[in-house]
Structures are given as structure tokens and as C-alpha cells.
Amino acid sequence: MSEQRTPVERLLNRVYAIPAVAQWWARRSARRTEALVALAPEIPFTPFTRRLAHATGALITTGGIHLADQMPFDMSSPDGDPSYREIPGSVDPGEIVITHKYYDHSDADEDLNVIFPLDHLRDLANRGVIGALAPRHFGFMGHIDGDLVQTLNQENAPEVAAKLRADGVDFAFLTPA
């Protein structure tokens, strides 16, 4: 399920797993996104008022997931890949692969529910805890930087939001990787 990672990529995964390094990277990333925050000083928030048992939910992950027959995410660009992949709600999780070299996804390779808990949400829908699952879900790469952030924010994210609205989605469960 996993693509082959080079020794350098495996080493970087281990280095970025060190808490102090991860914190340094987070602070660095936060400074780089200050300009984006200035563009949208208020985070939009809408209280969830619908009964969960009557609500339709969708999964959105930044884990780099896609169907085996879909184009993998671009791992050659240092700024990432702002595109997304549609994942049918009826998919067998065994048909989903991960293309992402910026985190160690060995656990997710063994159990996709770690980053894309489709089986768990199906179970919640079957038990009536949530009303239904959307007919499609979405996978992003998650490592987006530079000018590609604008592409994500101004083109791809609004496109996915429109698709979620068209599917009657009441809530989205976001899973970072």
C-alpha cells in the first residue's frame, strides 16, 4: 500500500518525529502563514444545530489518500500538491492507497482507519448515531506551501465545499496526517 521511501526520506521522518524538531517546524510554518491569516482575520464559525442522528457527514483527510486507479499526489514539488481526490462513499478501503512522503504512514498502511475512519463512520451510521454518510469523501495531500496555498484556498477548497453542499453534507470530519 505504501510507496517506497528513500533512506533520506525515512531519516527525515524520524527527525521530524522528535518533539523539539516538530515544534520548531510548527513555529516556522506558523510564521510563514501569518500573511494568510491577515487575509482572513476572522475564522468563520457556524454552530452545529442539527441533531447528529439526522445529519449527513463526510470525511476529509490530508493524509494523501486516493484510489489505486487515481493519479497519485505529486511528490516531486517541494511545495506539495494542492489538488484533491474524490473517494466514493461505497469504496472498499482496500482500494485506497497513500501517496505522501512527509509523514510516516506505516500505521495507516496497516489500518487506514487511523487517518480515514470510514469503517468507523459507517458503523456510526448503521447504529443511527449519525444520519448518513455522504456519497463522496475527499483526500488532500496536506503538505502545501508557497504559491500553492493560494491555489488550495481560492480554487480547490471552495470547489470541494461546493461539492459537499451539493451532497447535502451537514458536517465534515477532518483528519490531519
Secondary structure, 3 states (H helix, E strand, C coil): CECCCCHHHHHHHHHHCCHHHHHHHHHHHHHHCHHHHHHCCCCCCCCCCCCHHHCEEEEEECCCEEECCCCCCCCCCCCECCCEEEEECCCCHHHEEECCCCCCCHHHHHCHHHCCCHHHHHHHHHCCCCCEECCEEEEECCCECCCHHHHHHHHHHHHHHHHHHHCCCCEEEEECC
